[in-house]
Amino acid sequence: MHHHEAHSHGDQTLKNVLDLDAEVARPQIEALTAHLADRLRDHPVRTVLDIGAGTGTGTFALLSRFPSATVTAVDTDDAMLDHLLAVAARHDLADRITPLRADLDEGWPDLPRADVIWASSSMHHMADPDRVLRDIRATLAPGGLFAMIEMEDMPRFLPPGFADGLEDRCLAAASAAKAEHLPHLGSDWPARLTAAGFTQLEDRALTVEIPAPLPGNALRYASTILGRYQATLAGRLTPADRAALDDLLRPGSLTARPDLTLRSTRDVWIAR
Ligand SMILES: C[S@@+](CC[C@H](N)C(=O)[O-])C[C@H]1O[C@@H](n2cnc3c(N)ncnc32)[C@H](O)[C@@H]1O
C-alpha cells in the first residue's frame, strides 16, 4: 500500500478541510504571498509551480498575487485536480492553470523552470522528500524562490483543559496514526533543504488565531476536524474520550458553544 493512499480519490472531507483551511487562513496566506512578491520585486514572476496543489489554496493565492503568471498545479489525486479546475473555471482562471496529474514518488515530470515553487503540507507525503527537494532545486529559475510550508500541529479549537485535555489526546492519537504512514511528518526540514542545496533565506511562522465566538466557517472547520477524529481515531481513544467527543459533536452542540477558538501554526521556509 502506498503511503499516501490515505488521500484516496474522492475523500470529500479532506477536500472540505483544505477549502475551510484556505478560508480561515486567507489573511495569513495573502500576507505570505505579498512577502514573496516583495522579495521578488526585481524578478518577473511568470511561471509558478504548486507541488501537491490539493484543492488549490496556493495556486489561487499565487495567481492573484502574480497577475502575469501561470501556475502548474501538480497533484497525484485526480479528484483534487478536478475540484481545483472546477473552482478555476468558476473564477475564469482556467487559462492560467496547467493541471498535471503526477505521482512525484515515481519521478520528476517534465516541468518548466519556475520563478516560484510552492509546496504546502505536501513534502511530508513524499516517499523520498530529499530527492524531490533536489528536483525542485533544479527546476527553480535563477533568482526564483521556493516556499515550503508544513503544519506544526493540527489546529486546536477547544478551551484549554476541556474534558480534562481531550483535544491534546486527540492530537497525540492523530499524530501517532499519521506517523505510521507518513514517516517524514515533522522532520528536520531546514537540514533537508540545506542538504538539497538550497540557501535558506527565512524561517517564518504562519499563525492563525481566531478568538471566540468563532465565525461560521471556523465552526465548520472545527466540526470537520473534530468529526475526523471521531471517525478515524475511535480505536485510539478511551471510551470516556469517545463519549466526550460524541457529546461535543451532537447536532447543534458545537455551534452553541461560545468558547471555541482557533489556533494553528505552520512553519514556512523561504529558500533559493
Ligand atoms: C495536505 S494536502 C495539501 C494541499 C495544498 N497544498 C494545501 O496547502 O492545501 C497534500 C496534497 O499532496 C498531494 N500528494 C501527496 N503525495 C503526492 C505525490 N507523491 N505526488 C504528488 N502529489 C502528492 C495529495 O494528493 C494532496 O492533495
The ligand as an SDF file (V2000), in Angstrom:
LIG
                    3D

 27 29  0  0  0  0  0  0  0  0999 V2000
   -2.3900   18.0080    2.8010 C   0  0  0  0  0  0  0  0  0  0  0  0
   -2.6760   18.2130    1.0910 S   0  0  0  0  0  0  0  0  0  0  0  0
   -2.1490   19.9100    0.8620 C   0  0  0  0  0  0  0  0  0  0  0  0
   -2.8150   20.5660   -0.3000 C   0  0  0  0  0  0  0  0  0  0  0  0
   -2.4610   22.0380   -0.5510 C   0  0  0  0  0  0  0  0  0  0  0  0
   -1.0650   22.2070   -0.9150 N   0  0  0  0  0  0  0  0  0  0  0  0
   -2.8050   22.9120    0.6330 C   0  0  0  0  0  0  0  0  0  0  0  0
   -1.9190   23.5170    1.2030 O   0  0  0  0  0  0  0  0  0  0  0  0
   -3.9840   22.9800    0.9970 O   0  0  0  0  0  0  0  0  0  0  0  0
   -1.3520   17.2790    0.3110 C   0  0  0  0  0  0  0  0  0  0  0  0
   -1.5300   17.0900   -1.1820 C   0  0  0  0  0  0  0  0  0  0  0  0
   -0.3480   16.4610   -1.7220 O   0  0  0  0  0  0  0  0  0  0  0  0
   -0.7400   15.5130   -2.6890 C   0  0  0  0  0  0  0  0  0  0  0  0
    0.3050   14.4770   -2.7920 N   0  0  0  0  0  0  0  0  0  0  0  0
    0.6270   13.5670   -1.8560 C   0  0  0  0  0  0  0  0  0  0  0  0
    1.5950   12.7600   -2.2930 N   0  0  0  0  0  0  0  0  0  0  0  0
    1.8990   13.1490   -3.5580 C   0  0  0  0  0  0  0  0  0  0  0  0
    2.8090   12.6780   -4.5590 C   0  0  0  0  0  0  0  0  0  0  0  0
    3.5820   11.6190   -4.3360 N   0  0  0  0  0  0  0  0  0  0  0  0
    2.8480   13.3060   -5.7400 N   0  0  0  0  0  0  0  0  0  0  0  0
    2.0450   14.3760   -5.9870 C   0  0  0  0  0  0  0  0  0  0  0  0
    1.1530   14.8600   -5.0770 N   0  0  0  0  0  0  0  0  0  0  0  0
    1.0750   14.2510   -3.8820 C   0  0  0  0  0  0  0  0  0  0  0  0
   -2.0540   14.9650   -2.1510 C   0  0  0  0  0  0  0  0  0  0  0  0
   -2.8270   14.3480   -3.1610 O   0  0  0  0  0  0  0  0  0  0  0  0
   -2.7060   16.2100   -1.5480 C   0  0  0  0  0  0  0  0  0  0  0  0
   -3.5350   16.8600   -2.4750 O   0  0  0  0  0  0  0  0  0  0  0  0
  1  2  1  0
  2  3  1  0
  2 10  1  0
  3  4  1  0
  4  5  1  0
  5  6  1  0
  5  7  1  0
  7  8  2  0
  7  9  1  0
 10 11  1  0
 11 12  1  0
 11 26  1  0
 12 13  1  0
 13 14  1  0
 13 24  1  0
 14 15  1  0
 14 23  1  0
 15 16  2  0
 16 17  1  0
 17 18  1  0
 17 23  2  0
 18 19  1  0
 18 20  2  0
 20 21  1  0
 21 22  2  0
 22 23  1  0
 24 25  1  0
 24 26  1  0
 26 27  1  0
M  CHG  2   2   1   9  -1
M  END
$$$$
